[in-house]
Every structure is written in structure tokens, then in C-alpha cells.
Amino acid sequence: MEEEEIEEIRRRKLLEYQAKLQEQQRQVELRRQYEVQKRRAIQQILTPEARSRLANIRTAKPEFAEQLEIQLIQLAQSGRLDSKITDSQLKEILNRLQARKREFKIRRV
């Protein structure tokens, strides 16, 4: 009887592990699909030069680039963009975003 109980426990653990693995695979696939959709949207929103600048930003500051991409996609979805954003327009947007940041200076006395 003990062997049957042990086998039942093993079988349940295996099923739990398989379910967890399937959920992880589903999450990975959803993330991949999201990234593909985001990439397509950015390709429609930005000119090649602006996409190149965004790729450089992503290399240096990935979180900032992610937020910028989301904001640009939201602008496009809301219909507030008339045409593709050029490199100079992207520079202007970046300058505005940097102007919003506050600078903190620490002075030692």
C-alpha cells in the first residue's frame, strides 16, 4: 500500500510540473507575440533613422526605450500622429522628456 501512495504522489508531482512547464511556455509565447506586434507597430510609426536611434537608446537604457515605445504606440493608436516620426522629431521628443527630469545636485559643506 505504501508503494501505491508513493507512486500516486510521484504522479501528482509530475502532473504539477508538466502544468507549470506548459504555463511557462505559454507565457514565453505570449511575450514573443507581444514583442513582434510592438516591433511591427514601431516600424510603422518611425522612419528607419528614428528606429536606429531608438535601437541605440535601447542598448544604453532598455527600460527608458520600452517606455518610449509604449508612448509612441499609444500616440499612434489614438490617432495623434499624422505621419511617421522622423529622427529629428524623435530627438525633439527625447529633449522634451529629458527636460521633465529634475536634476538633483548634492553639495557637501
Sequence and secondary structure as in RCSB ss.txt:
>XXXX:A:sequence
MEEEEIEEIRRRKLLEYQAKLQEQQRQVELRRQYEVQKRRAIQQILTPEARSRLANIRTAKPEFAEQLEIQLIQL
AQSGRLDSKITDSQLKEILNRLQARKREFKIRRV
>XXXX:A:secstr
 HHHHHHHHHHHHHHHHHHHHHHHHHHHHHHHHHHHHHHHHHHHHB HHHHHHHHHHHHH HHHHHHHHHHHHHH
HHTT  SS B HHHHHHHHHHHHHHS        
